[in-house]
Amino acid sequence: MNFWNELRQQNRPILLSAPLDGVSDLAFCKICLDGGADVVYTEMTSASDLYHESKQLITYLKLFKGVHRVGIQLYGKDPEHFTKAASIAESLGFDEININFGCPAKGVVSGGGGVMLMKDLDNVYKIIENTIKGTKLPVSIKIRAGIEKNSITALDLLKKIKNLPVSCVIIHGRTYEQLFSGEINYNLIKECKNFIDNNFIQSKELNGIFPIVIVNGGIIDKTTAEKALNLTNSDGVMIGMGSYGKPFIFNELKGFKNNDLKKYILNHAKYLFESKPKKAHLDFRKHLLWYLKNNENFISLRNEIIKIENIEDIKEILKKI
């Protein structure tokens, strides 16, 4: 059964953790699942690297095996690479495949990937079609409002792919021009939701129901989440930077208020030291800065945080908060 059906039947907004470059490793995915996320995503993964069977990449992705409700996000511009990449992703045990058509990072767009693909809707179609050919897993897409104001929009893209059986459409409500700041175009997302509900193919994988629509961008707490849902009629939200130092934000949106910060910090550290023993201390420094940024002793603790070497150092810091 397509797990999106199960999520839709929960009778509450679906909560997704965004694929975050340099952040969404195994440890972060696991702590966000602990914190109530329904689905989490890997960092962007090159479809071409999977196609060429990069040993380093496959070794890394094998770490996720056995952890569920994890989607792998693929990016690239060569449709032929996505069929094999999807097949390999399925063999590695992922639950879902997401295709990135919204990333604005220079390293991605300079190669014609990410949001730049919205300029070539024929290629977008081929990439999605080829991905679906390569796997039995549900396939979703992540897109932006558009490239720039008055250019090709998310709605144009959706009109192009309406006969493809995607399971979920995630829409970041800003254009490439806006990057990660500025006003969210909730009206466009609502238009997209209405179009999907009335025009998309009724997917057998979703038991004849139209794709799920997720709103993304600027969601940092319950207030911004409720605003985004109310203004777009979306089925759920995807949270990115709003989960930095607050992986329990998903539980907060579900109404759970007793989130033990110290417990989350120590569990996150444990996951990271288990999966990345050689560089965990370096990676966790930024996380600990995010976790404690609002603590009244943050300024005095900062120098200690950026020098942590092990879990014992973290425990010593936690005694002071």
C-alpha positions in Angstrom: 0.0 0.0 0.0 1.3 3.5 -0.9 2.1 5.0 2.5 0.6 8.4 1.3 -2.8 6.8 1.6 -2.1 5.9 5.3 -1.0 9.5 6.0 -4.1 10.9 4.3 -6.4 8.8 6.4 -4.9 10.3 9.7 -7.4 13.2 9.4 -4.7 15.8 10.2 -2.1 17.7 8.2 0.7 15.6 6.9 4.1 16.8 8.3 7.3 16.5 6.2 10.9 17.3 7.0 12.6 19.0 4.1 15.7 17.7 2.4 18.4 20.1 3.7 21.8 20.3 2.2 24.5 19.7 4.8 21.9 18.9 7.4 19.6 16.0 6.5 21.9 13.1 7.2 20.8 9.9 8.9 21.0 11.3 12.4 18.9 14.4 11.5 16.3 12.3 9.8 16.0 10.0 12.8 15.7 12.8 15.3 13.0 14.5 13.1 11.1 11.1 13.1 11.4 11.1 16.9 10.1 14.6 16.8 6.9 13.7 15.0 7.7 14.0 11.3 5.6 11.8 9.1 8.1 11.6 6.3 11.8 12.7 6.2 14.1 13.2 3.2 17.8 12.7 2.5 19.9 15.6 1.3 19.7 16.0 -2.5 21.3 13.0 -4.2 22.7 13.1 -7.7 20.7 10.8 -10.0 23.8 10.7 -12.3 26.0 9.6 -9.4 23.6 6.8 -8.7 23.4 5.9 -12.4 27.2 5.6 -12.4 27.0 3.5 -9.2 29.3 5.8 -7.1 30.6 3.5 -4.3 31.0 6.3 -1.9 27.4 7.5 -2.4 25.9 4.0 -2.2 27.9 3.2 1.0 26.5 6.4 2.5 22.9 5.7 1.5 23.0 2.1 2.9 23.1 3.7 6.3 19.4 4.5 5.9 18.4 0.9 5.5 15.9 -0.2 8.1 14.7 3.4 8.9 11.3 3.9 7.5 9.2 6.8 6.2 12.4 8.0 4.5 12.3 9.4 1.0 15.4 9.9 -1.2 15.5 13.2 -3.1 17.1 13.0 -6.5 18.3 15.8 -8.7 19.8 16.1 -12.2 18.9 16.9 -15.7 19.4 13.7 -17.7 16.1 11.7 -17.9 18.0 8.5 -18.8 19.8 8.5 -15.5 16.7 8.7 -13.4 15.4 5.2 -14.4 18.4 3.4 -13.1 18.8 5.8 -10.1 15.2 5.1 -9.0 15.8 1.3 -9.3 18.9 1.5 -7.2 17.1 3.7 -4.6 14.4 1.2 -4.3 16.9 -1.6 -3.8 18.5 0.4 -1.0 15.3 0.3 1.0 13.9 3.8 0.6 10.2 4.3 0.9 9.7 7.0 -1.6 11.4 8.9 -4.3 11.2 12.7 -4.6 12.5 14.6 -7.6 13.9 18.1 -7.1 12.7 20.8 -9.5 13.0 23.7 -7.0 16.6 23.9 -5.7 18.1 27.4 -6.2 21.7 26.5 -5.1 24.4 27.7 -7.5 26.1 24.4 -7.8 22.8 22.8 -8.9 21.4 25.4 -11.2 24.7 26.1 -12.9 24.5 22.5 -14.3 20.9 23.0 -15.4 19.3 21.1 -12.6 17.0 22.1 -9.7 14.7 25.0 -10.4 16.3 25.7 -13.8 14.4 22.6 -15.1 11.2 24.6 -14.9 12.4 26.4 -18.1 12.3 23.0 -19.9 8.9 21.4 -19.1 9.4 18.7 -21.8 12.5 17.5 -19.9 10.6 17.7 -16.6 8.0 15.4 -18.1 10.7 12.9 -19.3 12.5 12.9 -15.9 9.3 12.1 -14.0 8.2 9.5 -16.6 11.6 7.8 -16.5 11.7 7.8 -12.7 8.3 6.1 -12.5 9.5 3.5 -15.0 12.4 2.6 -12.8 10.5 1.9 -9.5 7.4 0.6 -7.8 7.9 3.1 -5.1 5.7 6.3 -4.9 7.2 9.2 -6.7 6.8 12.8 -5.6 8.1 16.1 -6.9 9.3 19.3 -5.2 8.8 22.6 -7.2 8.9 26.3 -6.7 6.4 29.0 -7.5 8.4 29.8 -10.6 11.7 31.1 -11.9 10.9 34.8 -11.6 7.8 37.0 -11.5 5.7 36.7 -14.7 7.6 33.6 -16.0 6.8 29.9 -16.1 5.0 29.0 -12.9 4.3 25.9 -10.8 0.9 25.8 -12.4 2.4 25.6 -15.9 4.5 22.7 -14.8 1.5 20.9 -13.3 -0.5 21.3 -16.5 2.3 19.7 -18.4 2.5 16.6 -16.1 -1.2 16.1 -15.2 -1.3 12.6 -16.8 1.7 11.3 -14.8 0.9 9.3 -11.6 2.8 11.3 -9.1 1.8 10.7 -5.5 2.6 14.0 -3.9 3.4 17.6 -5.1 5.5 19.8 -2.7 5.4 23.5 -3.6 7.7 26.1 -2.2 5.8 29.3 -2.5 8.7 31.6 -3.6 10.3 32.0 -7.0 14.0 31.3 -7.7 14.5 35.1 -7.8 13.3 35.3 -4.2 15.4 32.4 -2.9 14.4 31.9 0.7 13.1 35.3 1.7 10.1 37.5 0.7 6.4 37.0 0.4 5.0 33.5 -0.1 2.6 33.2 -3.0 -0.2 31.3 -1.2 -2.7 32.2 -3.9 -0.6 30.3 -6.5 -0.4 27.3 -4.3 -4.1 27.3 -3.8 -4.6 27.5 -7.6 -2.2 24.5 -7.9 -4.2 22.5 -5.3 -7.4 23.2 -7.1 -5.9 22.3 -10.5 -4.6 19.0 -9.1 -7.9 18.1 -7.5 -9.8 18.7 -10.7 -7.4 17.8 -13.5 -4.7 15.3 -12.4 -4.8 11.6 -13.3 -6.5 9.5 -10.6 -3.6 7.4 -9.6 -4.1 3.6 -9.0 -1.3 3.9 -6.5 -3.4 6.3 -4.5 -6.6 4.2 -4.8 -8.1 6.5 -7.3 -7.4 9.7 -5.3 -5.6 12.7 -6.6 -2.0 13.5 -5.5 -1.3 15.0 -2.1 -0.3 18.7 -2.1 2.2 20.0 0.5 3.0 23.7 1.1 6.6 24.7 1.8 8.4 27.9 2.7 8.5 30.2 5.7 6.9 27.6 8.1 8.6 28.0 11.5 5.8 27.3 14.1 2.2 26.5 14.6 1.0 30.0 13.6 2.8 30.0 10.2 1.8 26.4 9.6 -1.9 27.1 10.2 -1.7 30.2 8.0 -0.2 28.2 5.1 -2.7 25.4 5.4 -5.7 27.8 5.6 -4.7 30.0 2.7 -3.8 27.1 0.3 -6.1 24.2 1.3 -3.0 22.0 1.2 -2.9 18.5 2.7 0.2 19.2 4.8 3.4 21.2 5.3 7.0 20.6 4.7 9.4 22.3 7.3 13.0 23.1 6.5 14.9 25.7 8.5 12.1 25.8 11.1 13.4 22.5 12.4 16.9 23.7 13.0 17.4 23.2 16.8 13.8 22.2 17.0 13.2 18.7 15.5 10.2 18.4 17.8 8.4 21.1 15.9 6.3 18.4 14.2 5.1 17.1 17.6 4.3 20.7 18.6 2.1 21.0 15.5 0.3 17.9 16.6 -0.3 19.5 20.0 2.3 17.8 22.1 3.9 20.4 24.4 6.2 18.4 26.7 9.3 18.1 24.5 12.4 17.5 26.5 15.2 19.6 24.9 18.0 17.8 26.6 16.7 14.4 25.6 16.5 15.4 22.0 20.0 16.9 22.1 21.5 13.7 23.5 19.6 11.4 21.2 20.6 13.4 18.2 24.2 13.4 19.3 24.0 9.6 19.8 22.6 9.0 16.3 25.3 11.2 14.8 28.2 9.6 16.7 27.0 6.2 15.7 26.6 7.0 12.0 29.6 9.4 11.5 32.1 8.6 14.2 35.0 10.4 12.6 33.3 13.8 12.1 30.3 13.7 14.3 31.8 16.3 16.7 32.3 18.7 13.9 28.8 18.3 12.5 27.1 18.4 15.8 28.6 21.8 16.8 26.2 23.6 14.4 23.3 21.6 15.7 24.1 22.4 19.3 24.4 26.1 18.5 20.9 25.9 17.0 19.5 24.0 19.9 20.8 26.5 22.5 20.6 29.8 20.6 17.6 31.0 22.7 19.1 29.9 26.0 20.0 32.8 28.4 23.5 31.4 28.8 24.1 31.0 25.1 26.8 33.7 24.8 28.9 32.3 27.6 28.4 28.7 26.3 29.2 29.4 22.6 33.0 29.0 22.9 32.5 25.6 24.6 30.0 24.5 22.0 32.3 25.1 19.1 35.0 23.0 20.7 33.0 19.9 21.6 34.8 16.6 20.8 32.5 13.9 22.3 29.2 13.2 24.0 30.7 13.8 27.4 31.5 17.4 26.3 27.9 17.8 25.3 26.6 16.5 28.7 28.9 19.0 30.5 27.4 21.9 28.5 23.8 20.6 29.2 24.5 20.8 33.0 24.9 24.5 32.6 21.5 25.2 31.0 
